[in-house]
Structure formats: C-alpha cells, structure tokens
Amino acid sequence: MNGVTVHQDGARNIGEVKAGVEGQINDRLNLWGNVGVQAGDKGYSDTSAMLGVKYTF
C-alpha cells in the first residue's frame, strides 16, 4: 500500500464478553444465538450478534 501504515486506535488491548443460548425445538429443528461485546482503549467498542437455525430433513 505504498508504505502507508493502517491501524485502529484502541484495538491493541481488548476485553470481550460473550453469552449465548441453544435449543432443540423438536427432533428436526435446532436454534441458537449469541451476543458479544468488546471494549478496548481509546473508546473502542464493538457489539455483535449471531442467530442460527438447523433443520434436518
């Protein structure tokens, strides 16, 4: 990149907390989900969420 350095302030020291749930609705259907939060130096923060579905034919 032509000698250009790219960095993100606050991304060096990060703490993360993540929690989730899983459930079997019936013999063929499973659901899951989780939420995560990251916090770091210089006001850095990030929140993520994921949902999943598994259906067996």
C-alpha distance matrix in Angstrom:
0.0 3.8 5.6 5.7 8.0 9.3 13.0 16.2 19.3 22.3 20.8 21.7 25.5 26.5 29.9 30.7 34.0 34.7 38.0 39.1 42.2 43.3 46.4 48.4 50.1 52.2 52.3 49.6 47.4 45.0 42.8 40.3 38.1 36.2 34.7 32.2 31.2 28.6 28.7 26.7 26.2 25.7 27.1 24.8 26.8 26.5 29.3 29.5 32.3 33.1 36.2 37.4 40.4 41.8 44.8 46.6 48.6
3.8 0.0 3.8 5.6 8.9 11.3 15.0 18.4 21.1 24.3 23.2 23.8 27.6 29.0 32.6 33.7 37.1 37.9 41.3 42.6 45.7 47.0 50.1 52.1 53.8 56.0 56.1 53.4 51.1 48.8 46.6 44.0 41.7 39.8 38.1 35.5 34.3 31.5 31.3 29.0 28.1 27.4 29.1 27.2 29.4 29.5 32.5 32.9 35.8 36.7 39.9 41.1 44.1 45.6 48.6 50.4 52.3
5.6 3.8 0.0 3.8 6.4 9.7 13.0 16.6 18.9 22.0 21.1 21.2 25.0 26.8 30.5 31.9 35.5 36.7 40.2 41.8 45.0 46.4 49.7 52.0 53.8 56.1 56.2 53.7 51.4 48.8 46.5 43.8 41.3 39.1 37.3 34.4 33.0 29.9 29.5 26.9 25.7 25.1 27.2 25.5 28.0 28.4 31.6 32.3 35.5 36.5 39.9 41.3 44.4 45.9 49.1 50.9 53.1
5.7 5.6 3.8 0.0 3.8 6.5 10.0 13.4 15.7 19.0 18.3 18.9 22.7 24.2 27.9 29.3 32.8 34.1 37.6 39.2 42.6 44.1 47.4 49.8 51.5 53.9 54.3 51.8 49.3 46.7 44.2 41.4 38.8 36.5 34.5 31.6 30.0 27.0 26.4 23.9 22.7 21.9 23.8 22.1 24.7 25.2 28.5 29.3 32.6 33.9 37.3 39.0 42.2 44.0 47.2 49.2 51.5
8.0 8.9 6.4 3.8 0.0 3.8 6.6 10.3 12.5 15.6 14.8 15.2 19.0 20.6 24.4 25.9 29.5 30.9 34.6 36.4 39.8 41.5 44.9 47.4 49.2 51.8 52.1 49.8 47.3 44.5 42.0 39.0 36.3 33.8 31.7 28.7 27.0 23.8 23.1 20.5 19.3 18.8 20.9 19.1 21.8 22.4 25.8 26.8 30.2 31.7 35.2 36.9 40.3 42.1 45.4 47.5 50.0
9.3 11.3 9.7 6.5 3.8 0.0 3.8 7.1 10.0 13.1 12.0 13.2 16.9 18.1 21.7 23.0 26.4 27.7 31.3 33.1 36.5 38.2 41.6 44.1 45.9 48.5 49.0 46.7 44.1 41.3 38.6 35.7 32.9 30.4 28.2 25.3 23.6 20.5 20.0 17.7 17.0 16.4 18.0 15.9 18.4 18.8 22.2 23.2 26.6 28.1 31.7 33.6 37.0 39.0 42.3 44.5 47.0
13.0 15.0 13.0 10.0 6.6 3.8 0.0 3.8 6.5 9.3 8.3 9.6 13.2 14.4 18.1 19.7 23.2 24.8 28.4 30.5 34.0 36.0 39.5 42.2 44.1 46.8 47.5 45.4 42.6 39.6 36.9 33.7 30.8 28.0 25.7 22.5 20.5 17.3 16.5 14.0 13.2 13.0 14.7 12.6 15.2 16.0 19.6 20.9 24.5 26.3 30.0 32.1 35.7 37.7 41.2 43.5 46.3
16.2 18.4 16.6 13.4 10.3 7.1 3.8 0.0 3.8 6.4 5.8 8.3 11.3 11.9 15.4 16.9 20.3 22.0 25.6 27.8 31.4 33.6 37.1 40.0 41.7 44.6 45.5 43.6 40.6 37.6 34.6 31.4 28.2 25.3 22.7 19.5 17.3 14.1 13.1 10.9 10.3 10.0 11.2 8.9 11.5 12.6 16.3 18.0 21.7 23.9 27.6 30.0 33.7 36.0 39.5 42.0 44.9
19.3 21.1 18.9 15.7 12.5 10.0 6.5 3.8 0.0 3.8 5.6 7.6 9.9 11.0 14.5 16.6 20.0 22.2 25.8 28.4 32.1 34.7 38.1 41.3 43.0 46.1 47.2 45.4 42.4 39.2 36.1 32.7 29.4 26.2 23.3 20.0 17.1 13.8 11.8 9.0 7.3 6.5 8.5 7.2 10.7 12.9 16.7 19.1 22.9 25.5 29.2 31.9 35.6 38.0 41.6 44.2 47.2
22.3 24.3 22.0 19.0 15.6 13.1 9.3 6.4 3.8 0.0 3.8 5.6 6.6 7.6 10.9 13.3 16.7 19.3 22.9 25.8 29.5 32.2 35.8 39.0 40.9 44.0 45.2 43.7 40.6 37.2 34.1 30.6 27.3 23.9 20.9 17.4 14.4 10.8 8.5 5.3 4.0 4.9 6.7 5.2 8.5 11.1 14.8 17.4 21.1 23.9 27.6 30.3 34.1 36.5 40.2 42.8 45.9
20.8 23.2 21.1 18.3 14.8 12.0 8.3 5.8 5.6 3.8 0.0 3.8 5.9 6.2 9.8 11.7 15.4 17.5 21.3 23.9 27.6 30.0 33.6 36.7 38.7 41.7 42.6 41.0 38.1 34.7 31.8 28.3 25.2 22.0 19.3 15.8 13.4 9.7 8.6 6.1 6.8 8.6 9.6 6.8 8.9 10.3 13.8 15.7 19.4 21.7 25.5 27.8 31.6 33.8 37.5 39.9 43.0
21.7 23.8 21.2 18.9 15.2 13.2 9.6 8.3 7.6 5.6 3.8 0.0 3.8 6.2 9.9 12.6 16.4 18.8 22.6 25.4 29.1 31.5 35.2 38.3 40.6 43.4 44.2 42.8 40.0 36.5 33.8 30.2 27.3 23.9 21.6 17.8 15.6 11.8 10.5 7.4 7.4 10.0 11.9 9.8 11.9 13.5 16.8 18.6 22.1 24.1 27.9 30.0 33.8 35.7 39.5 41.7 44.9
25.5 27.6 25.0 22.7 19.0 16.9 13.2 11.3 9.9 6.6 5.9 3.8 0.0 3.8 7.0 10.3 13.9 16.8 20.6 23.7 27.4 30.0 33.7 37.0 39.3 42.3 43.1 42.0 39.2 35.6 32.9 29.2 26.2 22.6 20.2 16.4 13.9 10.2 8.5 5.5 6.3 9.8 11.3 9.6 11.2 13.1 16.0 18.0 21.4 23.7 27.3 29.6 33.3 35.3 39.1 41.4 44.7
26.5 29.0 26.8 24.2 20.6 18.1 14.4 11.9 11.0 7.6 6.2 6.2 3.8 0.0 3.8 6.6 10.3 13.1 16.9 20.0 23.7 26.4 30.1 33.4 35.6 38.6 39.6 38.6 35.6 32.1 29.2 25.5 22.5 18.9 16.4 12.6 10.2 6.5 5.6 4.3 7.2 10.6 10.7 8.4 8.7 10.0 12.6 14.5 17.7 20.1 23.7 26.1 29.8 31.9 35.7 38.0 41.4
29.9 32.6 30.5 27.9 24.4 21.7 18.1 15.4 14.5 10.9 9.8 9.9 7.0 3.8 0.0 3.8 7.0 10.3 13.9 17.2 21.0 23.9 27.5 30.9 33.2 36.3 37.4 36.6 33.7 30.0 27.2 23.4 20.4 16.7 14.3 10.6 8.4 5.6 5.5 6.3 9.6 13.0 12.3 10.4 9.5 10.4 11.9 13.7 16.5 18.8 22.2 24.6 28.3 30.4 34.1 36.5 40.0
30.7 33.7 31.9 29.3 25.9 23.0 19.7 16.9 16.6 13.3 11.7 12.6 10.3 6.6 3.8 0.0 3.8 6.6 10.3 13.5 17.3 20.1 23.8 27.2 29.4 32.5 33.7 32.9 29.9 26.2 23.4 19.6 16.6 12.9 10.7 7.0 5.7 4.4 6.6 8.9 12.6 15.5 14.1 11.7 9.6 9.2 9.6 10.7 13.1 15.3 18.6 20.9 24.6 26.7 30.4 32.9 36.4
34.0 37.1 35.5 32.8 29.5 26.4 23.2 20.3 20.0 16.7 15.4 16.4 13.9 10.3 7.0 3.8 0.0 3.8 6.9 10.5 14.1 17.3 20.8 24.4 26.5 29.7 31.2 30.6 27.5 23.8 20.9 17.2 14.3 10.5 8.4 5.6 5.4 6.6 9.0 12.0 15.7 18.3 16.4 14.4 11.6 10.7 9.8 10.5 11.9 14.0 16.8 19.3 22.7 24.9 28.6 31.1 34.7
34.7 37.9 36.7 34.1 30.9 27.7 24.8 22.0 22.2 19.3 17.5 18.8 16.8 13.1 10.3 6.6 3.8 0.0 3.8 6.9 10.6 13.6 17.2 20.7 22.9 26.1 27.4 26.8 23.7 20.1 17.2 13.4 10.6 6.9 5.7 4.1 6.4 8.7 11.9 15.0 18.8 21.2 19.1 16.7 13.6 11.7 9.7 9.1 9.4 10.9 13.4 15.6 19.0 21.2 24.8 27.3 30.9
38.0 41.3 40.2 37.6 34.6 31.3 28.4 25.6 25.8 22.9 21.3 22.6 20.6 16.9 13.9 10.3 6.9 3.8 0.0 3.8 7.3 10.6 14.0 17.7 19.7 23.0 24.6 24.3 21.2 17.5 14.7 11.1 8.6 5.5 5.6 6.5 9.2 12.2 15.2 18.5 22.2 24.5 22.1 19.9 16.6 14.5 11.9 10.8 9.7 10.7 12.2 14.3 17.2 19.4 22.9 25.4 29.0
39.1 42.6 41.8 39.2 36.4 33.1 30.5 27.8 28.4 25.8 23.9 25.4 23.7 20.0 17.2 13.5 10.5 6.9 3.8 0.0 3.8 7.0 10.4 14.0 16.1 19.3 20.9 20.6 17.4 13.8 10.9 7.4 5.5 3.8 6.3 8.6 12.0 15.1 18.4 21.7 25.5 27.6 25.1 22.7 19.2 16.7 13.6 11.6 9.4 9.0 9.5 11.1 13.8 15.9 19.2 21.8 25.4
42.2 45.7 45.0 42.6 39.8 36.5 34.0 31.4 32.1 29.5 27.6 29.1 27.4 23.7 21.0 17.3 14.1 10.6 7.3 3.8 0.0 3.8 6.8 10.5 12.5 15.8 17.6 17.6 14.5 10.9 8.4 5.6 5.5 6.4 9.4 12.2 15.6 18.8 22.1 25.5 29.2 31.3 28.7 26.3 22.8 20.1 16.9 14.6 11.7 10.6 9.7 10.4 12.1 14.0 16.9 19.4 23.0
43.3 47.0 46.4 44.1 41.5 38.2 36.0 33.6 34.7 32.2 30.0 31.5 30.0 26.4 23.9 20.1 17.3 13.6 10.6 7.0 3.8 0.0 3.8 7.1 9.7 12.5 14.0 14.0 11.1 7.5 5.9 4.2 6.6 8.8 12.4 15.1 18.7 21.7 25.2 28.4 32.2 34.4 31.8 29.3 25.8 22.9 19.7 16.9 13.8 11.7 9.9 9.2 9.9 11.0 13.7 15.9 19.5
46.4 50.1 49.7 47.4 44.9 41.6 39.5 37.1 38.1 35.8 33.6 35.2 33.7 30.1 27.5 23.8 20.8 17.2 14.0 10.4 6.8 3.8 0.0 3.8 6.1 9.0 11.0 11.4 8.7 5.7 5.3 6.2 9.2 12.0 15.5 18.5 22.1 25.2 28.7 32.0 35.7 37.8 35.1 32.6 29.1 26.1 22.7 19.9 16.6 14.3 11.7 10.5 9.9 10.5 12.2 14.3 17.7
48.4 52.1 52.0 49.8 47.4 44.1 42.2 40.0 41.3 39.0 36.7 38.3 37.0 33.4 30.9 27.2 24.4 20.7 17.7 14.0 10.5 7.1 3.8 0.0 3.8 5.6 7.2 8.1 6.1 4.4 6.4 8.7 12.2 15.3 18.9 21.9 25.6 28.6 32.1 35.4 39.2 41.2 38.6 36.0 32.4 29.3 26.0 23.0 19.5 16.9 13.9 11.8 10.0 9.4 10.2 11.6 14.8
50.1 53.8 53.8 51.5 49.2 45.9 44.1 41.7 43.0 40.9 38.7 40.6 39.3 35.6 33.2 29.4 26.5 22.9 19.7 16.1 12.5 9.7 6.1 3.8 0.0 3.8 7.2 7.7 5.4 5.7 7.3 10.4 13.6 17.0 20.3 23.7 27.2 30.5 33.9 37.3 41.0 42.8 40.0 37.5 33.9 30.7 27.2 24.2 20.6 18.0 14.6 12.8 10.4 10.3 10.1 11.9 14.4
52.2 56.0 56.1 53.9 51.8 48.5 46.8 44.6 46.1 44.0 41.7 43.4 42.3 38.6 36.3 32.5 29.7 26.1 23.0 19.3 15.8 12.5 9.0 5.6 3.8 0.0 3.8 5.5 5.4 7.3 10.1 13.4 16.9 20.3 23.7 27.0 30.6 33.7 37.3 40.6 44.3 46.2 43.4 40.8 37.3 34.0 30.6 27.5 23.8 21.0 17.6 15.2 12.2 11.0 9.7 10.3 12.3
52.3 56.1 56.2 54.3 52.1 49.0 47.5 45.5 47.2 45.2 42.6 44.2 43.1 39.6 37.4 33.7 31.2 27.4 24.6 20.9 17.6 14.0 11.0 7.2 7.2 3.8 0.0 3.8 6.1 8.2 11.8 14.9 18.6 21.9 25.6 28.5 32.2 35.1 38.8 41.9 45.6 47.7 45.1 42.3 38.9 35.6 32.3 29.0 25.5 22.4 19.1 16.2 13.1 10.8 9.1 8.3 10.2
49.6 53.4 53.7 51.8 49.8 46.7 45.4 43.6 45.4 43.7 41.0 42.8 42.0 38.6 36.6 32.9 30.6 26.8 24.3 20.6 17.6 14.0 11.4 8.1 7.7 5.5 3.8 0.0 3.8 6.8 10.4 13.7 17.3 20.9 24.4 27.4 31.2 34.0 37.7 40.7 44.4 46.3 43.7 40.8 37.4 33.9 30.8 27.3 23.8 20.5 17.1 13.9 10.5 7.8 5.4 4.9 7.1
47.4 51.1 51.4 49.3 47.3 44.1 42.6 40.6 42.4 40.6 38.1 40.0 39.2 35.6 33.7 29.9 27.5 23.7 21.2 17.4 14.5 11.1 8.7 6.1 5.4 5.4 6.1 3.8 0.0 3.8 6.8 10.4 13.9 17.5 21.0 24.1 27.8 30.7 34.4 37.5 41.3 43.0 40.3 37.5 34.0 30.6 27.3 23.9 20.3 17.1 13.6 10.7 7.3 5.8 4.7 6.7 9.4
45.0 48.8 48.8 46.7 44.5 41.3 39.6 37.6 39.2 37.2 34.7 36.5 35.6 32.1 30.0 26.2 23.8 20.1 17.5 13.8 10.9 7.5 5.7 4.4 5.7 7.3 8.2 6.8 3.8 0.0 3.8 6.9 10.6 14.1 17.7 20.7 24.4 27.3 31.0 34.1 37.8 39.7 37.1 34.3 30.8 27.5 24.2 20.9 17.4 14.2 11.0 8.2 5.8 5.1 6.5 8.8 12.2
42.8 46.6 46.5 44.2 42.0 38.6 36.9 34.6 36.1 34.1 31.8 33.8 32.9 29.2 27.2 23.4 20.9 17.2 14.7 10.9 8.4 5.9 5.3 6.4 7.3 10.1 11.8 10.4 6.8 3.8 0.0 3.8 7.1 10.7 14.2 17.4 21.0 24.1 27.7 30.9 34.6 36.4 33.7 30.9 27.4 24.0 20.7 17.5 13.8 10.9 7.6 5.7 4.7 6.4 8.8 11.8 15.1
40.3 44.0 43.8 41.4 39.0 35.7 33.7 31.4 32.7 30.6 28.3 30.2 29.2 25.5 23.4 19.6 17.2 13.4 11.1 7.4 5.6 4.2 6.2 8.7 10.4 13.4 14.9 13.7 10.4 6.9 3.8 0.0 3.8 7.1 10.8 13.8 17.5 20.5 24.1 27.3 31.0 32.9 30.3 27.5 24.0 20.8 17.5 14.3 10.9 8.2 5.8 5.1 6.6 8.7 11.9 14.7 18.2
38.1 41.7 41.3 38.8 36.3 32.9 30.8 28.2 29.4 27.3 25.2 27.3 26.2 22.5 20.4 16.6 14.3 10.6 8.6 5.5 5.5 6.6 9.2 12.2 13.6 16.9 18.6 17.3 13.9 10.6 7.1 3.8 0.0 3.8 7.1 10.4 14.0 17.1 20.7 24.0 27.7 29.3 26.6 24.0 20.4 17.2 13.8 10.8 7.4 5.4 4.2 6.1 8.9 11.7 15.0 18.1 21.4
36.2 39.8 39.1 36.5 33.8 30.4 28.0 25.3 26.2 23.9 22.0 23.9 22.6 18.9 16.7 12.9 10.5 6.9 5.5 3.8 6.4 8.8 12.0 15.3 17.0 20.3 21.9 20.9 17.5 14.1 10.7 7.1 3.8 0.0 3.8 6.7 10.4 13.5 17.0 20.3 24.1 25.9 23.3 20.7 17.1 14.1 10.9 8.3 5.7 5.4 6.7 9.2 12.4 15.1 18.6 21.4 24.9
34.7 38.1 37.3 34.5 31.7 28.2 25.7 22.7 23.3 20.9 19.3 21.6 20.2 16.4 14.3 10.7 8.4 5.7 5.6 6.3 9.4 12.4 15.5 18.9 20.3 23.7 25.6 24.4 21.0 17.7 14.2 10.8 7.1 3.8 0.0 3.8 7.0 10.4 13.8 17.3 20.9 22.5 19.7 17.3 13.6 10.8 7.4 5.7 4.4 6.6 9.0 12.2 15.6 18.5 21.9 25.0 28.3
32.2 35.5 34.4 31.6 28.7 25.3 22.5 19.5 20.0 17.4 15.8 17.8 16.4 12.6 10.6 7.0 5.6 4.1 6.5 8.6 12.2 15.1 18.5 21.9 23.7 27.0 28.5 27.4 24.1 20.7 17.4 13.8 10.4 6.7 3.8 0.0 3.8 6.8 10.3 13.7 17.4 19.2 16.8 14.2 10.7 8.2 5.7 5.1 6.3 8.8 12.0 14.9 18.5 21.2 24.8 27.6 31.0
31.2 34.3 33.0 30.0 27.0 23.6 20.5 17.3 17.1 14.4 13.4 15.6 13.9 10.2 8.4 5.7 5.4 6.4 9.2 12.0 15.6 18.7 22.1 25.6 27.2 30.6 32.2 31.2 27.8 24.4 21.0 17.5 14.0 10.4 7.0 3.8 0.0 3.8 6.8 10.4 14.0 15.7 13.1 10.8 7.4 5.8 4.5 6.5 9.0 12.1 15.4 18.4 22.1 24.9 28.4 31.3 34.7
28.6 31.5 29.9 27.0 23.8 20.5 17.3 14.1 13.8 10.8 9.7 11.8 10.2 6.5 5.6 4.4 6.6 8.7 12.2 15.1 18.8 21.7 25.2 28.6 30.5 33.7 35.1 34.0 30.7 27.3 24.1 20.5 17.1 13.5 10.4 6.8 3.8 0.0 3.8 6.9 10.6 12.7 10.7 8.0 5.4 5.0 6.4 8.6 11.8 14.7 18.2 21.1 24.8 27.4 31.0 33.8 37.1
28.7 31.3 29.5 26.4 23.1 20.0 16.5 13.1 11.8 8.5 8.6 10.5 8.5 5.6 5.5 6.6 9.0 11.9 15.2 18.4 22.1 25.2 28.7 32.1 33.9 37.3 38.8 37.7 34.4 31.0 27.7 24.1 20.7 17.0 13.8 10.3 6.8 3.8 0.0 3.8 7.2 9.4 7.5 5.7 4.4 6.6 8.9 11.9 15.2 18.3 21.8 24.8 28.5 31.2 34.8 37.6 40.9
26.7 29.0 26.9 23.9 20.5 17.7 14.0 10.9 9.0 5.3 6.1 7.4 5.5 4.3 6.3 8.9 12.0 15.0 18.5 21.7 25.5 28.4 32.0 35.4 37.3 40.6 41.9 40.7 37.5 34.1 30.9 27.3 24.0 20.3 17.3 13.7 10.4 6.9 3.8 0.0 3.8 6.7 6.5 4.9 6.2 9.0 12.1 14.9 18.4 21.3 24.9 27.7 31.5 34.0 37.7 40.3 43.6
26.2 28.1 25.7 22.7 19.3 17.0 13.2 10.3 7.3 4.0 6.8 7.4 6.3 7.2 9.6 12.6 15.7 18.8 22.2 25.5 29.2 32.2 35.7 39.2 41.0 44.3 45.6 44.4 41.3 37.8 34.6 31.0 27.7 24.1 20.9 17.4 14.0 10.6 7.2 3.8 0.0 3.8 5.6 5.8 8.7 12.0 15.3 18.3 21.9 24.8 28.5 31.3 35.1 37.6 41.3 44.0 47.2
25.7 27.4 25.1 21.9 18.8 16.4 13.0 10.0 6.5 4.9 8.6 10.0 9.8 10.6 13.0 15.5 18.3 21.2 24.5 27.6 31.3 34.4 37.8 41.2 42.8 46.2 47.7 46.3 43.0 39.7 36.4 32.9 29.3 25.9 22.5 19.2 15.7 12.7 9.4 6.7 3.8 0.0 3.8 5.7 9.2 12.7 16.1 19.4 23.0 26.2 29.8 32.9 36.6 39.3 42.9 45.8 48.9
27.1 29.1 27.2 23.8 20.9 18.0 14.7 11.2 8.5 6.7 9.6 11.9 11.3 10.7 12.3 14.1 16.4 19.1 22.1 25.1 28.7 31.8 35.1 38.6 40.0 43.4 45.1 43.7 40.3 37.1 33.7 30.3 26.6 23.3 19.7 16.8 13.1 10.7 7.5 6.5 5.6 3.8 0.0 3.8 6.4 10.0 13.2 16.7 20.2 23.6 27.1 30.3 34.0 37.0 40.5 43.5 46.6
24.8 27.2 25.5 22.1 19.1 15.9 12.6 8.9 7.2 5.2 6.8 9.8 9.6 8.4 10.4 11.7 14.4 16.7 19.9 22.7 26.3 29.3 32.6 36.0 37.5 40.8 42.3 40.8 37.5 34.3 30.9 27.5 24.0 20.7 17.3 14.2 10.8 8.0 5.7 4.9 5.8 5.7 3.8 0.0 3.8 7.1 10.6 13.8 17.5 20.6 24.2 27.3 31.0 33.8 37.4 40.3 43.4
26.8 29.4 28.0 24.7 21.8 18.4 15.2 11.5 10.7 8.5 8.9 11.9 11.2 8.7 9.5 9.6 11.6 13.6 16.6 19.2 22.8 25.8 29.1 32.4 33.9 37.3 38.9 37.4 34.0 30.8 27.4 24.0 20.4 17.1 13.6 10.7 7.4 5.4 4.4 6.2 8.7 9.2 6.4 3.8 0.0 3.8 6.9 10.3 13.9 17.2 20.8 24.0 27.7 30.6 34.1 37.1 40.2
26.5 29.5 28.4 25.2 22.4 18.8 16.0 12.6 12.9 11.1 10.3 13.5 13.1 10.0 10.4 9.2 10.7 11.7 14.5 16.7 20.1 22.9 26.1 29.3 30.7 34.0 35.6 33.9 30.6 27.5 24.0 20.8 17.2 14.1 10.8 8.2 5.8 5.0 6.6 9.0 12.0 12.7 10.0 7.1 3.8 0.0 3.8 6.7 10.4 13.6 17.2 20.4 24.1 27.0 30.5 33.5 36.5
29.3 32.5 31.6 28.5 25.8 22.2 19.6 16.3 16.7 14.8 13.8 16.8 16.0 12.6 11.9 9.6 9.8 9.7 11.9 13.6 16.9 19.7 22.7 26.0 27.2 30.6 32.3 30.8 27.3 24.2 20.7 17.5 13.8 10.9 7.4 5.7 4.5 6.4 8.9 12.1 15.3 16.1 13.2 10.6 6.9 3.8 0.0 3.8 7.1 10.6 14.0 17.3 21.0 24.1 27.5 30.6 33.7
29.5 32.9 32.3 29.3 26.8 23.2 20.9 18.0 19.1 17.4 15.7 18.6 18.0 14.5 13.7 10.7 10.5 9.1 10.8 11.6 14.6 16.9 19.9 23.0 24.2 27.5 29.0 27.3 23.9 20.9 17.5 14.3 10.8 8.3 5.7 5.1 6.5 8.6 11.9 14.9 18.3 19.4 16.7 13.8 10.3 6.7 3.8 0.0 3.8 6.9 10.5 13.7 17.4 20.4 23.8 26.9 30.0
32.3 35.8 35.5 32.6 30.2 26.6 24.5 21.7 22.9 21.1 19.4 22.1 21.4 17.7 16.5 13.1 11.9 9.4 9.7 9.4 11.7 13.8 16.6 19.5 20.6 23.8 25.5 23.8 20.3 17.4 13.8 10.9 7.4 5.7 4.4 6.3 9.0 11.8 15.2 18.4 21.9 23.0 20.2 17.5 13.9 10.4 7.1 3.8 0.0 3.8 6.9 10.4 14.0 17.2 20.5 23.7 26.8
33.1 36.7 36.5 33.9 31.7 28.1 26.3 23.9 25.5 23.9 21.7 24.1 23.7 20.1 18.8 15.3 14.0 10.9 10.7 9.0 10.6 11.7 14.3 16.9 18.0 21.0 22.4 20.5 17.1 14.2 10.9 8.2 5.4 5.4 6.6 8.8 12.1 14.7 18.3 21.3 24.8 26.2 23.6 20.6 17.2 13.6 10.6 6.9 3.8 0.0 3.8 6.8 10.5 13.5 16.9 20.1 23.1
36.2 39.9 39.9 37.3 35.2 31.7 30.0 27.6 29.2 27.6 25.5 27.9 27.3 23.7 22.2 18.6 16.8 13.4 12.2 9.5 9.7 9.9 11.7 13.9 14.6 17.6 19.1 17.1 13.6 11.0 7.6 5.8 4.2 6.7 9.0 12.0 15.4 18.2 21.8 24.9 28.5 29.8 27.1 24.2 20.8 17.2 14.0 10.5 6.9 3.8 0.0 3.8 7.1 10.5 13.6 17.0 20.0
37.4 41.1 41.3 39.0 36.9 33.6 32.1 30.0 31.9 30.3 27.8 30.0 29.6 26.1 24.6 20.9 19.3 15.6 14.3 11.1 10.4 9.2 10.5 11.8 12.8 15.2 16.2 13.9 10.7 8.2 5.7 5.1 6.1 9.2 12.2 14.9 18.4 21.1 24.8 27.7 31.3 32.9 30.3 27.3 24.0 20.4 17.3 13.7 10.4 6.8 3.8 0.0 3.8 6.8 10.2 13.4 16.4
40.4 44.1 44.4 42.2 40.3 37.0 35.7 33.7 35.6 34.1 31.6 33.8 33.3 29.8 28.3 24.6 22.7 19.0 17.2 13.8 12.1 9.9 9.9 10.0 10.4 12.2 13.1 10.5 7.3 5.8 4.7 6.6 8.9 12.4 15.6 18.5 22.1 24.8 28.5 31.5 35.1 36.6 34.0 31.0 27.7 24.1 21.0 17.4 14.0 10.5 7.1 3.8 0.0 3.8 6.6 10.0 12.9
41.8 45.6 45.9 44.0 42.1 39.0 37.7 36.0 38.0 36.5 33.8 35.7 35.3 31.9 30.4 26.7 24.9 21.2 19.4 15.9 14.0 11.0 10.5 9.4 10.3 11.0 10.8 7.8 5.8 5.1 6.4 8.7 11.7 15.1 18.5 21.2 24.9 27.4 31.2 34.0 37.6 39.3 37.0 33.8 30.6 27.0 24.1 20.4 17.2 13.5 10.5 6.8 3.8 0.0 3.8 6.6 9.8
44.8 48.6 49.1 47.2 45.4 42.3 41.2 39.5 41.6 40.2 37.5 39.5 39.1 35.7 34.1 30.4 28.6 24.8 22.9 19.2 16.9 13.7 12.2 10.2 10.1 9.7 9.1 5.4 4.7 6.5 8.8 11.9 15.0 18.6 21.9 24.8 28.4 31.0 34.8 37.7 41.3 42.9 40.5 37.4 34.1 30.5 27.5 23.8 20.5 16.9 13.6 10.2 6.6 3.8 0.0 3.8 6.5
46.6 50.4 50.9 49.2 47.5 44.5 43.5 42.0 44.2 42.8 39.9 41.7 41.4 38.0 36.5 32.9 31.1 27.3 25.4 21.8 19.4 15.9 14.3 11.6 11.9 10.3 8.3 4.9 6.7 8.8 11.8 14.7 18.1 21.4 25.0 27.6 31.3 33.8 37.6 40.3 44.0 45.8 43.5 40.3 37.1 33.5 30.6 26.9 23.7 20.1 17.0 13.4 10.0 6.6 3.8 0.0 3.8
48.6 52.3 53.1 51.5 50.0 47.0 46.3 44.9 47.2 45.9 43.0 44.9 44.7 41.4 40.0 36.4 34.7 30.9 29.0 25.4 23.0 19.5 17.7 14.8 14.4 12.3 10.2 7.1 9.4 12.2 15.1 18.2 21.4 24.9 28.3 31.0 34.7 37.1 40.9 43.6 47.2 48.9 46.6 43.4 40.2 36.5 33.7 30.0 26.8 23.1 20.0 16.4 12.9 9.8 6.5 3.8 0.0
